[in-house]
């Protein structure tokens, strides 16, 4: 009876927001939390982008940088929790922007969110393929000696296909797998930490946590002003990328029971617990990094820590744990991305919207799943090439930057609009109360700053005019994000402004609840 009551209340609230209950509302509050926790995935981001922090700042970028940036991200999460409580729809932040502002705000937010979610899917599945490639190679010498980038890309395509199939044919299984994913991340991360505590014959001392590395190539490796103002902030990409995708709580809110409260709680809690778990995991990496030269030789790749400090068997166990965790993460990314595609298409914003907003007999947006995975594959094709002397394609870090910039700029717009609306905003049952002003301002400033940094060149060879300039070293994030902004801007000015009106109601008008809740934070 309680579940039926939830379903009825949620369907009524969704109708108030203008939509029929078309998706299956079968997810619990824990499942809602689980999808964001899985997408954040400390078994993914902490492993795949560890080298970004190692090379750009070193241990201090993690020991100090991780908790500092995590605190800012948690504030962003609080702001978004208030919004999802007020507007629990699959459109998520796009819907919030259109509701709080004008159709143009919803237009730009929706496209930024969509490209960000597709890039997250691409980067996570490529990272999963990278670790899967390494794991297979540890069991097969012939595989290990094969063409690294080509093998990784083929595995990446296979992983994408598997995630698409799981999302298409196993709607109820996805909810179960999300729950399993939470415990895999909890116990898997704990197992990795324990292995790194008891496996190595020696460890770094506490002082190592505050050492500074500048292996970026900028500033001649020195620790001067350029280190603090440019190199170290680039290292923060590790944290900013790992703790993202938490808007998934909003995108599956139409499938969640008691969404106005459970989605809001799931969103900020997924950030909070990931921040704590991720920091412990990363500190374990640093304490086990006793062979600094070995890690530097592999350009900061985290796997060098495991292979240089552990027995081959224990190193393989860690690679396996991370690979499976990344597979769970990618599965959740496809779910979130497809729901956003479905919702944005439902309101007519995506070309061919009738196709992408269609659901099958199992109430699953199959076409949206397929389309998103195809685009994710296409934008990662440059990862078939890597700069000379490296094993990590800059294209991977570029896709990571696209994901961070796209998603966080999309977060910024509704947060700014909520701040501008002030007391006129009608909150849901979870609200910041008067604290919204301070929190929203902090969120807006932090997002603006990181968005500027992450469009900058990642390596000197990616700087136009440099004598060693190479296109394979270029961070094409500004080109991709810029092209998207210019494209959707021109599209809006020349066409969309005449027909795109924001969210389209597909139910009869019903009265809105305007009661004011009590502050929860």
Buried (B, 14 or more C-beta within 10 A) or exposed (E): EEEEEBBEBBBEBBBBBBBEBBBBBBBBBBBBBBBBBBBBBBBBBBBBBBBBBBBBBBBBBBBBBBBEBBEBBBBBBBBBBBBBBBBBBBBBBBBBBBBBBEBBBBBBBBBBBBBBBBBBBBBBBBBBBBBBBBBBBBEEEEEBEEEBBEBBBEBBBEBBBBBBBBBBEBBEEBBEBBBEBBEBBBEBBEBBBEBBEEBBEEBBEEEBBEBBBBBBBBBEEEBEEBBEEBBBBBBBBBBBBBBBBBBBBBBBBBBBBBBBBBBBBBBBBBBBBBBEBBBBBBBBBBBBBBBBEBBBEBBBBBBBBBBBBBEEEBBBBBBBBBBBBBBBBBBBBBBBBBBBBBBBBBBBBBEEBEEBBBBEEEBBBBBBBBBBBEBBBEBBEBBBBBBEEBEBBBBBBBBBBBBBBBBBBBBBBBBBBBBEBEEEBBBBBBBBEEBBEEBBBBBBEBBEEBBEBBBBBBBBBBBEEBEEBBEBBBBBBBEBBEEBBEEBBEBBEEEBBEEBBBBEEEBEEEEEEEEEBEBBE
